[in-house]
């Protein structure tokens, strides 16, 4: 969750290796909603919030977690 609050975002592969679970599991619908609005992006193995969407970051993180 804290990784989304950085410009680099969350390294999904690293998060999965550390937790033993894909961090997207159970969050597919919320992730898809935010992808559709452009508030959430996936760049390779990174999930990140683009700078213009930082203003809605609290709501986005609450929706995901």
PDBQT receptor file of N, H, CA, C and O in Angstrom, charges set to zero:
ATOM      1  N   UNK A   1       0.821  -1.188   0.000  1.00  0.00    +0.000 N 
ATOM      2  CA  UNK A   1       0.000   0.000   0.000  1.00  0.00    +0.000 C 
ATOM      3  C   UNK A   1       0.866   1.253   0.000  1.00  0.00    +0.000 C 
ATOM      4  O   UNK A   1       0.565   2.207  -0.717  1.00  0.00    +0.000 OA
ATOM      5  N   UNK A   2       1.908   1.267   0.770  1.00  0.00    +0.000 N 
ATOM      6  H   UNK A   2       2.152   0.492   1.352  1.00  0.00    +0.000 HD
ATOM      7  CA  UNK A   2       2.759   2.460   0.834  1.00  0.00    +0.000 C 
ATOM      8  C   UNK A   2       3.482   2.712  -0.477  1.00  0.00    +0.000 C 
ATOM      9  O   UNK A   2       3.765   3.860  -0.820  1.00  0.00    +0.000 OA
ATOM     10  N   UNK A   3       3.785   1.649  -1.213  1.00  0.00    +0.000 N 
ATOM     11  H   UNK A   3       3.556   0.717  -0.934  1.00  0.00    +0.000 HD
ATOM     12  CA  UNK A   3       4.456   1.811  -2.496  1.00  0.00    +0.000 C 
ATOM     13  C   UNK A   3       3.638   2.623  -3.478  1.00  0.00    +0.000 C 
ATOM     14  O   UNK A   3       4.206   3.329  -4.312  1.00  0.00    +0.000 OA
ATOM     15  N   UNK A   4       2.312   2.541  -3.403  1.00  0.00    +0.000 N 
ATOM     16  H   UNK A   4       1.851   1.967  -2.726  1.00  0.00    +0.000 HD
ATOM     17  CA  UNK A   4       1.482   3.334  -4.302  1.00  0.00    +0.000 C 
ATOM     18  C   UNK A   4       1.604   4.828  -4.010  1.00  0.00    +0.000 C 
ATOM     19  O   UNK A   4       1.256   5.659  -4.849  1.00  0.00    +0.000 OA
ATOM     20  N   UNK A   5       2.083   5.157  -2.855  1.00  0.00    +0.000 N 
ATOM     21  H   UNK A   5       2.366   4.482  -2.173  1.00  0.00    +0.000 HD
ATOM     22  CA  UNK A   5       2.241   6.564  -2.483  1.00  0.00    +0.000 C 
ATOM     23  C   UNK A   5       3.595   7.133  -2.925  1.00  0.00    +0.000 C 
ATOM     24  O   UNK A   5       3.983   8.227  -2.513  1.00  0.00    +0.000 OA
ATOM     25  N   UNK A   6       4.300   6.385  -3.760  1.00  0.00    +0.000 N 
ATOM     26  H   UNK A   6       3.985   5.497  -4.095  1.00  0.00    +0.000 HD
ATOM     27  CA  UNK A   6       5.578   6.851  -4.301  1.00  0.00    +0.000 C 
ATOM     28  C   UNK A   6       5.474   6.950  -5.818  1.00  0.00    +0.000 C 
ATOM     29  O   UNK A   6       4.625   6.301  -6.429  1.00  0.00    +0.000 OA
ATOM     30  N   UNK A   7       6.328   7.752  -6.420  1.00  0.00    +0.000 N 
ATOM     31  H   UNK A   7       7.018   8.280  -5.924  1.00  0.00    +0.000 HD
ATOM     32  CA  UNK A   7       6.333   7.899  -7.879  1.00  0.00    +0.000 C 
ATOM     33  C   UNK A   7       6.668   6.575  -8.566  1.00  0.00    +0.000 C 
ATOM     34  O   UNK A   7       6.215   6.326  -9.683  1.00  0.00    +0.000 OA
ATOM     35  N   UNK A   8       7.454   5.730  -7.911  1.00  0.00    +0.000 N 
ATOM     36  H   UNK A   8       7.822   5.932  -7.003  1.00  0.00    +0.000 HD
ATOM     37  CA  UNK A   8       7.859   4.451  -8.501  1.00  0.00    +0.000 C 
ATOM     38  C   UNK A   8       6.751   3.413  -8.448  1.00  0.00    +0.000 C 
ATOM     39  O   UNK A   8       6.724   2.508  -9.282  1.00  0.00    +0.000 OA
ATOM     40  N   UNK A   9       5.849   3.516  -7.505  1.00  0.00    +0.000 N 
ATOM     41  H   UNK A   9       5.871   4.251  -6.827  1.00  0.00    +0.000 HD
ATOM     42  CA  UNK A   9       4.767   2.558  -7.360  1.00  0.00    +0.000 C 
ATOM     43  C   UNK A   9       5.209   1.275  -6.679  1.00  0.00    +0.000 C 
ATOM     44  O   UNK A   9       6.227   1.239  -5.987  1.00  0.00    +0.000 OA
ATOM     45  N   UNK A  10       4.426   0.221  -6.887  1.00  0.00    +0.000 N 
ATOM     46  H   UNK A  10       3.600   0.251  -7.450  1.00  0.00    +0.000 HD
ATOM     47  CA  UNK A  10       4.656  -1.080  -6.245  1.00  0.00    +0.000 C 
ATOM     48  C   UNK A  10       5.275  -2.034  -7.258  1.00  0.00    +0.000 C 
ATOM     49  O   UNK A  10       4.762  -2.192  -8.366  1.00  0.00    +0.000 OA
ATOM     50  N   UNK A  11       6.361  -2.661  -6.881  1.00  0.00    +0.000 N 
ATOM     51  H   UNK A  11       6.777  -2.533  -5.981  1.00  0.00    +0.000 HD
ATOM     52  CA  UNK A  11       6.964  -3.711  -7.695  1.00  0.00    +0.000 C 
ATOM     53  C   UNK A  11       6.196  -4.990  -7.381  1.00  0.00    +0.000 C 
ATOM     54  O   UNK A  11       6.399  -5.602  -6.332  1.00  0.00    +0.000 OA
ATOM     55  N   UNK A  12       5.321  -5.387  -8.288  1.00  0.00    +0.000 N 
ATOM     56  H   UNK A  12       5.156  -4.890  -9.140  1.00  0.00    +0.000 HD
ATOM     57  CA  UNK A  12       4.429  -6.520  -8.050  1.00  0.00    +0.000 C 
ATOM     58  C   UNK A  12       5.182  -7.830  -7.871  1.00  0.00    +0.000 C 
ATOM     59  O   UNK A  12       4.823  -8.651  -7.026  1.00  0.00    +0.000 OA
ATOM     60  N   UNK A  13       6.208  -8.017  -8.654  1.00  0.00    +0.000 N 
ATOM     61  H   UNK A  13       6.499  -7.350  -9.340  1.00  0.00    +0.000 HD
ATOM     62  CA  UNK A  13       6.998  -9.249  -8.549  1.00  0.00    +0.000 C 
ATOM     63  C   UNK A  13       7.681  -9.344  -7.188  1.00  0.00    +0.000 C 
ATOM     64  O   UNK A  13       7.672 -10.399  -6.554  1.00  0.00    +0.000 OA
ATOM     65  N   UNK A  14       8.261  -8.255  -6.752  1.00  0.00    +0.000 N 
ATOM     66  H   UNK A  14       8.268  -7.398  -7.267  1.00  0.00    +0.000 HD
ATOM     67  CA  UNK A  14       8.938  -8.239  -5.445  1.00  0.00    +0.000 C 
ATOM     68  C   UNK A  14       7.937  -8.425  -4.303  1.00  0.00    +0.000 C 
ATOM     69  O   UNK A  14       8.199  -9.155  -3.347  1.00  0.00    +0.000 OA
ATOM     70  N   UNK A  15       6.789  -7.757  -4.416  1.00  0.00    +0.000 N 
ATOM     71  H   UNK A  15       6.575  -7.164  -5.192  1.00  0.00    +0.000 HD
ATOM     72  CA  UNK A  15       5.763  -7.888  -3.382  1.00  0.00    +0.000 C 
ATOM     73  C   UNK A  15       5.277  -9.331  -3.291  1.00  0.00    +0.000 C 
ATOM     74  O   UNK A  15       5.060  -9.850  -2.196  1.00  0.00    +0.000 OA
ATOM     75  N   UNK A  16       5.108  -9.971  -4.432  1.00  0.00    +0.000 N 
ATOM     76  H   UNK A  16       5.285  -9.550  -5.322  1.00  0.00    +0.000 HD
ATOM     77  CA  UNK A  16       4.667 -11.361  -4.431  1.00  0.00    +0.000 C 
ATOM     78  C   UNK A  16       5.733 -12.269  -3.833  1.00  0.00    +0.000 C 
ATOM     79  O   UNK A  16       5.415 -13.191  -3.081  1.00  0.00    +0.000 OA
ATOM     80  N   UNK A  17       6.987 -12.016  -4.160  1.00  0.00    +0.000 N 
ATOM     81  H   UNK A  17       7.245 -11.268  -4.770  1.00  0.00    +0.000 HD
ATOM     82  CA  UNK A  17       8.077 -12.831  -3.605  1.00  0.00    +0.000 C 
ATOM     83  C   UNK A  17       8.148 -12.694  -2.082  1.00  0.00    +0.000 C 
ATOM     84  O   UNK A  17       8.393 -13.672  -1.376  1.00  0.00    +0.000 OA
ATOM     85  N   UNK A  18       7.935 -11.490  -1.590  1.00  0.00    +0.000 N 
ATOM     86  H   UNK A  18       7.736 -10.696  -2.164  1.00  0.00    +0.000 HD
ATOM     87  CA  UNK A  18       8.023 -11.264  -0.146  1.00  0.00    +0.000 C 
ATOM     88  C   UNK A  18       6.816 -11.805   0.607  1.00  0.00    +0.000 C 
ATOM     89  O   UNK A  18       6.954 -12.340   1.707  1.00  0.00    +0.000 OA
ATOM     90  N   UNK A  19       5.613 -11.662   0.004  1.00  0.00    +0.000 N 
ATOM     91  H   UNK A  19       5.501 -11.227  -0.890  1.00  0.00    +0.000 HD
ATOM     92  CA  UNK A  19       4.389 -12.069   0.701  1.00  0.00    +0.000 C 
ATOM     93  C   UNK A  19       3.967 -13.493   0.370  1.00  0.00    +0.000 C 
ATOM     94  O   UNK A  19       3.212 -14.114   1.118  1.00  0.00    +0.000 OA
ATOM     95  N   UNK A  20       4.456 -14.006  -0.747  1.00  0.00    +0.000 N 
ATOM     96  H   UNK A  20       5.069 -13.501  -1.355  1.00  0.00    +0.000 HD
ATOM     97  CA  UNK A  20       4.055 -15.344  -1.163  1.00  0.00    +0.000 C 
ATOM     98  C   UNK A  20       2.691 -15.388  -1.835  1.00  0.00    +0.000 C 
ATOM     99  O   UNK A  20       2.165 -16.465  -2.116  1.00  0.00    +0.000 OA
ATOM    100  N   UNK A  21       2.123 -14.224  -2.090  1.00  0.00    +0.000 N 
ATOM    101  H   UNK A  21       2.550 -13.349  -1.861  1.00  0.00    +0.000 HD
ATOM    102  CA  UNK A  21       0.799 -14.109  -2.704  1.00  0.00    +0.000 C 
ATOM    103  C   UNK A  21       0.830 -12.948  -3.684  1.00  0.00    +0.000 C 
ATOM    104  O   UNK A  21       1.441 -11.916  -3.406  1.00  0.00    +0.000 OA
ATOM    105  N   UNK A  22       0.178 -13.108  -4.822  1.00  0.00    +0.000 N 
ATOM    106  H   UNK A  22      -0.319 -13.946  -5.048  1.00  0.00    +0.000 HD
ATOM    107  CA  UNK A  22       0.066 -12.023  -5.792  1.00  0.00    +0.000 C 
ATOM    108  C   UNK A  22      -0.744 -10.895  -5.155  1.00  0.00    +0.000 C 
ATOM    109  O   UNK A  22      -1.885 -11.123  -4.753  1.00  0.00    +0.000 OA
ATOM    110  N   UNK A  23      -0.191  -9.689  -5.051  1.00  0.00    +0.000 N 
ATOM    111  H   UNK A  23       0.736  -9.504  -5.378  1.00  0.00    +0.000 HD
ATOM    112  CA  UNK A  23      -0.904  -8.599  -4.388  1.00  0.00    +0.000 C 
ATOM    113  C   UNK A  23      -2.167  -8.151  -5.121  1.00  0.00    +0.000 C 
ATOM    114  O   UNK A  23      -2.963  -7.394  -4.566  1.00  0.00    +0.000 OA
ATOM    115  N   UNK A  24      -2.358  -8.602  -6.345  1.00  0.00    +0.000 N 
ATOM    116  H   UNK A  24      -1.711  -9.217  -6.796  1.00  0.00    +0.000 HD
ATOM    117  CA  UNK A  24      -3.567  -8.248  -7.103  1.00  0.00    +0.000 C 
ATOM    118  C   UNK A  24      -4.747  -9.152  -6.777  1.00  0.00    +0.000 C 
ATOM    119  O   UNK A  24      -5.891  -8.790  -7.048  1.00  0.00    +0.000 OA
ATOM    120  N   UNK A  25      -4.487 -10.328  -6.196  1.00  0.00    +0.000 N 
ATOM    121  H   UNK A  25      -3.557 -10.622  -5.976  1.00  0.00    +0.000 HD
ATOM    122  CA  UNK A  25      -5.564 -11.280  -5.902  1.00  0.00    +0.000 C 
ATOM    123  C   UNK A  25      -6.594 -10.679  -4.955  1.00  0.00    +0.000 C 
ATOM    124  O   UNK A  25      -6.254 -10.124  -3.910  1.00  0.00    +0.000 OA
ATOM    125  N   UNK A  26      -7.851 -10.800  -5.341  1.00  0.00    +0.000 N 
ATOM    126  H   UNK A  26      -8.127 -11.250  -6.190  1.00  0.00    +0.000 HD
ATOM    127  CA  UNK A  26      -8.932 -10.249  -4.527  1.00  0.00    +0.000 C 
ATOM    128  C   UNK A  26      -9.170  -8.776  -4.766  1.00  0.00    +0.000 C 
ATOM    129  O   UNK A  26     -10.108  -8.200  -4.214  1.00  0.00    +0.000 OA
ATOM    130  N   UNK A  27      -8.342  -8.167  -5.572  1.00  0.00    +0.000 N 
ATOM    131  H   UNK A  27      -7.580  -8.635  -6.020  1.00  0.00    +0.000 HD
ATOM    132  CA  UNK A  27      -8.456  -6.736  -5.847  1.00  0.00    +0.000 C 
ATOM    133  C   UNK A  27      -8.702  -6.472  -7.332  1.00  0.00    +0.000 C 
ATOM    134  O   UNK A  27      -8.641  -5.327  -7.781  1.00  0.00    +0.000 OA
ATOM    135  N   UNK A  28      -8.979  -7.533  -8.089  1.00  0.00    +0.000 N 
ATOM    136  H   UNK A  28      -9.029  -8.462  -7.724  1.00  0.00    +0.000 HD
ATOM    137  CA  UNK A  28      -9.082  -7.420  -9.541  1.00  0.00    +0.000 C 
ATOM    138  C   UNK A  28     -10.114  -6.390  -9.997  1.00  0.00    +0.000 C 
ATOM    139  O   UNK A  28      -9.839  -5.593 -10.894  1.00  0.00    +0.000 OA
ATOM    140  N   UNK A  29     -11.304  -6.402  -9.382  1.00  0.00    +0.000 N 
ATOM    141  H   UNK A  29     -11.527  -7.049  -8.654  1.00  0.00    +0.000 HD
ATOM    142  CA  UNK A  29     -12.365  -5.476  -9.785  1.00  0.00    +0.000 C 
ATOM    143  C   UNK A  29     -11.979  -4.028  -9.498  1.00  0.00    +0.000 C 
ATOM    144  O   UNK A  29     -12.173  -3.150 -10.339  1.00  0.00    +0.000 OA
ATOM    145  N   UNK A  30     -11.437  -3.784  -8.319  1.00  0.00    +0.000 N 
ATOM    146  H   UNK A  30     -11.279  -4.497  -7.636  1.00  0.00    +0.000 HD
ATOM    147  CA  UNK A  30     -11.032  -2.416  -7.962  1.00  0.00    +0.000 C 
ATOM    148  C   UNK A  30      -9.896  -1.944  -8.871  1.00  0.00    +0.000 C 
ATOM    149  O   UNK A  30      -9.893  -0.798  -9.320  1.00  0.00    +0.000 OA
ATOM    150  N   UNK A  31      -8.941  -2.820  -9.138  1.00  0.00    +0.000 N 
ATOM    151  H   UNK A  31      -8.943  -3.751  -8.774  1.00  0.00    +0.000 HD
ATOM    152  CA  UNK A  31      -7.835  -2.453 -10.026  1.00  0.00    +0.000 C 
ATOM    153  C   UNK A  31      -8.375  -2.132 -11.414  1.00  0.00    +0.000 C 
ATOM    154  O   UNK A  31      -7.973  -1.136 -12.016  1.00  0.00    +0.000 OA
ATOM    155  N   UNK A  32      -9.274  -2.957 -11.926  1.00  0.00    +0.000 N 
ATOM    156  H   UNK A  32      -9.599  -3.766 -11.437  1.00  0.00    +0.000 HD
ATOM    157  CA  UNK A  32      -9.844  -2.722 -13.256  1.00  0.00    +0.000 C 
ATOM    158  C   UNK A  32     -10.576  -1.385 -13.318  1.00  0.00    +0.000 C 
ATOM    159  O   UNK A  32     -10.462  -0.663 -14.308  1.00  0.00    +0.000 OA
ATOM    160  N   UNK A  33     -11.329  -1.048 -12.266  1.00  0.00    +0.000 N 
ATOM    161  H   UNK A  33     -11.422  -1.635 -11.462  1.00  0.00    +0.000 HD
ATOM    162  CA  UNK A  33     -12.033   0.248 -12.226  1.00  0.00    +0.000 C 
ATOM    163  C   UNK A  33     -11.048   1.404 -12.330  1.00  0.00    +0.000 C 
ATOM    164  O   UNK A  33     -11.281   2.363 -13.066  1.00  0.00    +0.000 OA
ATOM    165  N   UNK A  34      -9.953   1.311 -11.592  1.00  0.00    +0.000 N 
ATOM    166  H   UNK A  34      -9.764   0.532 -10.994  1.00  0.00    +0.000 HD
ATOM    167  CA  UNK A  34      -8.984   2.410 -11.587  1.00  0.00    +0.000 C 
ATOM    168  C   UNK A  34      -8.143   2.439 -12.859  1.00  0.00    +0.000 C 
ATOM    169  O   UNK A  34      -7.716   3.511 -13.288  1.00  0.00    +0.000 OA
ATOM    170  N   UNK A  35      -7.897   1.275 -13.473  1.00  0.00    +0.000 N 
ATOM    171  H   UNK A  35      -8.244   0.404 -13.125  1.00  0.00    +0.000 HD
ATOM    172  CA  UNK A  35      -7.254   1.253 -14.792  1.00  0.00    +0.000 C 
ATOM    173  C   UNK A  35      -8.146   1.981 -15.798  1.00  0.00    +0.000 C 
ATOM    174  O   UNK A  35      -7.658   2.769 -16.608  1.00  0.00    +0.000 OA
ATOM    175  N   UNK A  36      -9.450   1.717 -15.744  1.00  0.00    +0.000 N 
ATOM    176  H   UNK A  36      -9.846   1.077 -15.086  1.00  0.00    +0.000 HD
ATOM    177  CA  UNK A  36     -10.395   2.298 -16.703  1.00  0.00    +0.000 C 
ATOM    178  C   UNK A  36     -10.436   3.823 -16.626  1.00  0.00    +0.000 C 
ATOM    179  O   UNK A  36     -10.640   4.493 -17.638  1.00  0.00    +0.000 OA
ATOM    180  N   UNK A  37     -10.242   4.365 -15.434  1.00  0.00    +0.000 N 
ATOM    181  H   UNK A  37     -10.076   3.820 -14.611  1.00  0.00    +0.000 HD
ATOM    182  CA  UNK A  37     -10.273   5.826 -15.283  1.00  0.00    +0.000 C 
ATOM    183  C   UNK A  37      -8.901   6.455 -15.493  1.00  0.00    +0.000 C 
ATOM    184  O   UNK A  37      -8.783   7.676 -15.588  1.00  0.00    +0.000 OA
ATOM    185  N   UNK A  38      -7.862   5.624 -15.564  1.00  0.00    +0.000 N 
ATOM    186  H   UNK A  38      -7.957   4.631 -15.487  1.00  0.00    +0.000 HD
ATOM    187  CA  UNK A  38      -6.503   6.149 -15.720  1.00  0.00    +0.000 C 
ATOM    188  C   UNK A  38      -5.864   6.551 -14.403  1.00  0.00    +0.000 C 
ATOM    189  O   UNK A  38      -4.754   7.085 -14.389  1.00  0.00    +0.000 OA
ATOM    190  N   UNK A  39      -6.556   6.300 -13.288  1.00  0.00    +0.000 N 
ATOM    191  H   UNK A  39      -7.457   5.866 -13.299  1.00  0.00    +0.000 HD
ATOM    192  CA  UNK A  39      -6.019   6.666 -11.975  1.00  0.00    +0.000 C 
ATOM    193  C   UNK A  39      -4.960   5.686 -11.497  1.00  0.00    +0.000 C 
ATOM    194  O   UNK A  39      -4.234   5.965 -10.543  1.00  0.00    +0.000 OA
ATOM    195  N   UNK A  40      -4.872   4.533 -12.163  1.00  0.00    +0.000 N 
ATOM    196  H   UNK A  40      -5.463   4.306 -12.938  1.00  0.00    +0.000 HD
ATOM    197  CA  UNK A  40      -3.900   3.506 -11.805  1.00  0.00    +0.000 C 
ATOM    198  C   UNK A  40      -3.327   2.951 -13.100  1.00  0.00    +0.000 C 
ATOM    199  O   UNK A  40      -4.058   2.698 -14.058  1.00  0.00    +0.000 OA
ATOM    200  N   UNK A  41      -2.018   2.765 -13.121  1.00  0.00    +0.000 N 
ATOM    201  H   UNK A  41      -1.424   2.970 -12.344  1.00  0.00    +0.000 HD
ATOM    202  CA  UNK A  41      -1.334   2.267 -14.310  1.00  0.00    +0.000 C 
ATOM    203  C   UNK A  41      -0.471   1.069 -13.959  1.00  0.00    +0.000 C 
ATOM    204  O   UNK A  41      -0.023   0.923 -12.822  1.00  0.00    +0.000 OA
ATOM    205  N   UNK A  42      -0.244   0.219 -14.939  1.00  0.00    +0.000 N 
ATOM    206  H   UNK A  42      -0.608   0.338 -15.863  1.00  0.00    +0.000 HD
ATOM    207  CA  UNK A  42       0.728  -0.850 -14.769  1.00  0.00    +0.000 C 
ATOM    208  C   UNK A  42       1.807  -0.655 -15.818  1.00  0.00    +0.000 C 
ATOM    209  O   UNK A  42       1.538  -0.686 -17.019  1.00  0.00    +0.000 OA
ATOM    210  N   UNK A  43       3.026  -0.455 -15.352  1.00  0.00    +0.000 N 
ATOM    211  H   UNK A  43       3.244  -0.430 -14.376  1.00  0.00    +0.000 HD
ATOM    212  CA  UNK A  43       4.205  -0.306 -16.197  1.00  0.00    +0.000 C 
ATOM    213  C   UNK A  43       5.084  -1.519 -15.964  1.00  0.00    +0.000 C 
ATOM    214  O   UNK A  43       5.828  -1.568 -14.985  1.00  0.00    +0.000 OA
ATOM    215  N   UNK A  44       5.007  -2.502 -16.855  1.00  0.00    +0.000 N 
ATOM    216  H   UNK A  44       4.403  -2.463 -17.651  1.00  0.00    +0.000 HD
ATOM    217  CA  UNK A  44       5.768  -3.727 -16.655  1.00  0.00    +0.000 C 
ATOM    218  C   UNK A  44       5.310  -4.413 -15.383  1.00  0.00    +0.000 C 
ATOM    219  O   UNK A  44       4.139  -4.768 -15.248  1.00  0.00    +0.000 OA
ATOM    220  N   UNK A  45       6.234  -4.599 -14.448  1.00  0.00    +0.000 N 
ATOM    221  H   UNK A  45       7.185  -4.310 -14.558  1.00  0.00    +0.000 HD
ATOM    222  CA  UNK A  45       5.913  -5.248 -13.173  1.00  0.00    +0.000 C 
ATOM    223  C   UNK A  45       5.539  -4.256 -12.082  1.00  0.00    +0.000 C 
ATOM    224  O   UNK A  45       5.432  -4.634 -10.916  1.00  0.00    +0.000 OA
ATOM    225  N   UNK A  46       5.339  -3.007 -12.439  1.00  0.00    +0.000 N 
ATOM    226  H   UNK A  46       5.425  -2.700 -13.387  1.00  0.00    +0.000 HD
ATOM    227  CA  UNK A  46       5.024  -1.976 -11.444  1.00  0.00    +0.000 C 
ATOM    228  C   UNK A  46       3.593  -1.483 -11.577  1.00  0.00    +0.000 C 
ATOM    229  O   UNK A  46       3.109  -1.227 -12.680  1.00  0.00    +0.000 OA
ATOM    230  N   UNK A  47       2.935  -1.357 -10.460  1.00  0.00    +0.000 N 
ATOM    231  H   UNK A  47       3.327  -1.565  -9.564  1.00  0.00    +0.000 HD
ATOM    232  CA  UNK A  47       1.621  -0.749 -10.361  1.00  0.00    +0.000 C 
ATOM    233  C   UNK A  47       1.849   0.620  -9.761  1.00  0.00    +0.000 C 
ATOM    234  O   UNK A  47       2.456   0.739  -8.697  1.00  0.00    +0.000 OA
ATOM    235  N   UNK A  48       1.363   1.674 -10.440  1.00  0.00    +0.000 N 
ATOM    236  H   UNK A  48       0.869   1.578 -11.304  1.00  0.00    +0.000 HD
ATOM    237  CA  UNK A  48       1.622   3.012  -9.922  1.00  0.00    +0.000 C 
ATOM    238  C   UNK A  48       0.458   3.948 -10.191  1.00  0.00    +0.000 C 
ATOM    239  O   UNK A  48      -0.399   3.687 -11.036  1.00  0.00    +0.000 OA
ATOM    240  N   UNK A  49       0.451   5.029  -9.461  1.00  0.00    +0.000 N 
ATOM    241  H   UNK A  49       1.147   5.242  -8.775  1.00  0.00    +0.000 HD
ATOM    242  CA  UNK A  49      -0.558   6.070  -9.602  1.00  0.00    +0.000 C 
ATOM    243  C   UNK A  49       0.114   7.249 -10.304  1.00  0.00    +0.000 C 
ATOM    244  O   UNK A  49       1.103   7.783  -9.800  1.00  0.00    +0.000 OA
ATOM    245  N   UNK A  50      -0.415   7.667 -11.472  1.00  0.00    +0.000 N 
ATOM    246  H   UNK A  50      -1.218   7.234 -11.881  1.00  0.00    +0.000 HD
ATOM    247  CA  UNK A  50       0.195   8.803 -12.161  1.00  0.00    +0.000 C 
ATOM    248  C   UNK A  50       0.006  10.098 -11.366  1.00  0.00    +0.000 C 
ATOM    249  O   UNK A  50      -0.970  10.256 -10.633  1.00  0.00    +0.000 OA
ATOM    250  N   UNK A  51       0.938  10.996 -11.524  1.00  0.00    +0.000 N 
ATOM    251  H   UNK A  51       1.731  10.868 -12.119  1.00  0.00    +0.000 HD
ATOM    252  CA  UNK A  51       0.944  12.239 -10.739  1.00  0.00    +0.000 C 
ATOM    253  C   UNK A  51      -0.399  12.971 -10.729  1.00  0.00    +0.000 C 
ATOM    254  O   UNK A  51      -0.820  13.411  -9.659  1.00  0.00    +0.000 OA
ATOM    255  N   UNK A  52      -1.099  13.128 -11.866  1.00  0.00    +0.000 N 
ATOM    256  H   UNK A  52      -0.757  12.770 -12.735  1.00  0.00    +0.000 HD
ATOM    257  CA  UNK A  52      -2.384  13.846 -11.808  1.00  0.00    +0.000 C 
ATOM    258  C   UNK A  52      -3.427  13.179 -10.902  1.00  0.00    +0.000 C 
ATOM    259  O   UNK A  52      -4.371  13.836 -10.463  1.00  0.00    +0.000 OA
ATOM    260  N   UNK A  53      -3.269  11.903 -10.623  1.00  0.00    +0.000 N 
ATOM    261  H   UNK A  53      -2.502  11.369 -10.979  1.00  0.00    +0.000 HD
ATOM    262  CA  UNK A  53      -4.236  11.188  -9.769  1.00  0.00    +0.000 C 
ATOM    263  C   UNK A  53      -3.844  11.176  -8.301  1.00  0.00    +0.000 C 
ATOM    264  O   UNK A  53      -4.567  10.618  -7.475  1.00  0.00    +0.000 OA
ATOM    265  N   UNK A  54      -2.724  11.777  -7.964  1.00  0.00    +0.000 N 
ATOM    266  H   UNK A  54      -2.137  12.230  -8.635  1.00  0.00    +0.000 HD
ATOM    267  CA  UNK A  54      -2.300  11.795  -6.561  1.00  0.00    +0.000 C 
ATOM    268  C   UNK A  54      -3.340  12.482  -5.678  1.00  0.00    +0.000 C 
ATOM    269  O   UNK A  54      -3.430  12.183  -4.488  1.00  0.00    +0.000 OA
ATOM    270  N   UNK A  55      -4.114  13.387  -6.239  1.00  0.00    +0.000 N 
ATOM    271  H   UNK A  55      -4.040  13.631  -7.206  1.00  0.00    +0.000 HD
ATOM    272  CA  UNK A  55      -5.117  14.088  -5.437  1.00  0.00    +0.000 C 
ATOM    273  C   UNK A  55      -6.211  13.137  -4.938  1.00  0.00    +0.000 C 
ATOM    274  O   UNK A  55      -6.851  13.414  -3.924  1.00  0.00    +0.000 OA
ATOM    275  N   UNK A  56      -6.427  12.028  -5.635  1.00  0.00    +0.000 N 
ATOM    276  H   UNK A  56      -5.907  11.803  -6.458  1.00  0.00    +0.000 HD
ATOM    277  CA  UNK A  56      -7.436  11.049  -5.219  1.00  0.00    +0.000 C 
ATOM    278  C   UNK A  56      -6.807   9.804  -4.620  1.00  0.00    +0.000 C 
ATOM    279  O   UNK A  56      -7.472   8.779  -4.474  1.00  0.00    +0.000 OA
ATOM    280  N   UNK A  57      -5.538   9.885  -4.275  1.00  0.00    +0.000 N 
ATOM    281  H   UNK A  57      -4.997  10.718  -4.394  1.00  0.00    +0.000 HD
ATOM    282  CA  UNK A  57      -4.781   8.723  -3.811  1.00  0.00    +0.000 C 
ATOM    283  C   UNK A  57      -5.360   8.088  -2.555  1.00  0.00    +0.000 C 
ATOM    284  O   UNK A  57      -5.401   6.861  -2.461  1.00  0.00    +0.000 OA
ATOM    285  N   UNK A  58      -5.801   8.869  -1.602  1.00  0.00    +0.000 N 
ATOM    286  H   UNK A  58      -5.768   9.866  -1.678  1.00  0.00    +0.000 HD
ATOM    287  CA  UNK A  58      -6.368   8.294  -0.370  1.00  0.00    +0.000 C 
ATOM    288  C   UNK A  58      -7.576   7.416  -0.682  1.00  0.00    +0.000 C 
ATOM    289  O   UNK A  58      -7.687   6.310  -0.153  1.00  0.00    +0.000 OA
ATOM    290  N   UNK A  59      -8.473   7.891  -1.529  1.00  0.00    +0.000 N 
ATOM    291  H   UNK A  59      -8.382   8.789  -1.959  1.00  0.00    +0.000 HD
ATOM    292  CA  UNK A  59      -9.645   7.118  -1.891  1.00  0.00    +0.000 C 
ATOM    293  C   UNK A  59      -9.290   5.880  -2.688  1.00  0.00    +0.000 C 
ATOM    294  O   UNK A  59      -9.888   4.820  -2.502  1.00  0.00    +0.000 OA
ATOM    295  N   UNK A  60      -8.316   6.014  -3.577  1.00  0.00    +0.000 N 
ATOM    296  H   UNK A  60      -7.830   6.875  -3.728  1.00  0.00    +0.000 HD
ATOM    297  CA  UNK A  60      -7.872   4.896  -4.389  1.00  0.00    +0.000 C 
ATOM    298  C   UNK A  60      -7.284   3.794  -3.510  1.00  0.00    +0.000 C 
ATOM    299  O   UNK A  60      -7.625   2.622  -3.670  1.00  0.00    +0.000 OA
ATOM    300  N   UNK A  61      -6.417   4.160  -2.598  1.00  0.00    +0.000 N 
ATOM    301  H   UNK A  61      -6.140   5.112  -2.468  1.00  0.00    +0.000 HD
ATOM    302  CA  UNK A  61      -5.802   3.185  -1.701  1.00  0.00    +0.000 C 
ATOM    303  C   UNK A  61      -6.868   2.544  -0.808  1.00  0.00    +0.000 C 
ATOM    304  O   UNK A  61      -6.829   1.336  -0.574  1.00  0.00    +0.000 OA
ATOM    305  N   UNK A  62      -7.810   3.333  -0.311  1.00  0.00    +0.000 N 
ATOM    306  H   UNK A  62      -7.842   4.314  -0.501  1.00  0.00    +0.000 HD
ATOM    307  CA  UNK A  62      -8.880   2.777   0.517  1.00  0.00    +0.000 C 
ATOM    308  C   UNK A  62      -9.717   1.779  -0.279  1.00  0.00    +0.000 C 
ATOM    309  O   UNK A  62     -10.150   0.764   0.265  1.00  0.00    +0.000 OA
ATOM    310  N   UNK A  63      -9.943   2.054  -1.546  1.00  0.00    +0.000 N 
ATOM    311  H   UNK A  63      -9.591   2.878  -1.988  1.00  0.00    +0.000 HD
ATOM    312  CA  UNK A  63     -10.715   1.145  -2.391  1.00  0.00    +0.000 C 
ATOM    313  C   UNK A  63      -9.958  -0.158  -2.644  1.00  0.00    +0.000 C 
ATOM    314  O   UNK A  63     -10.569  -1.225  -2.709  1.00  0.00    +0.000 OA
ATOM    315  N   UNK A  64      -8.654  -0.080  -2.784  1.00  0.00    +0.000 N 
ATOM    316  H   UNK A  64      -8.158   0.787  -2.731  1.00  0.00    +0.000 HD
ATOM    317  CA  UNK A  64      -7.840  -1.270  -3.054  1.00  0.00    +0.000 C 
ATOM    318  C   UNK A  64      -7.586  -2.116  -1.813  1.00  0.00    +0.000 C 
ATOM    319  O   UNK A  64      -7.488  -3.340  -1.906  1.00  0.00    +0.000 OA
ATOM    320  N   UNK A  65      -7.478  -1.478  -0.659  1.00  0.00    +0.000 N 
ATOM    321  H   UNK A  65      -7.557  -0.484  -0.583  1.00  0.00    +0.000 HD
ATOM    322  CA  UNK A  65      -7.105  -2.207   0.557  1.00  0.00    +0.000 C 
ATOM    323  C   UNK A  65      -8.175  -2.098   1.600  1.00  0.00    +0.000 C 
ATOM    324  O   UNK A  65      -8.031  -2.652   2.691  1.00  0.00    +0.000 OA
TER     325      UNK A  65
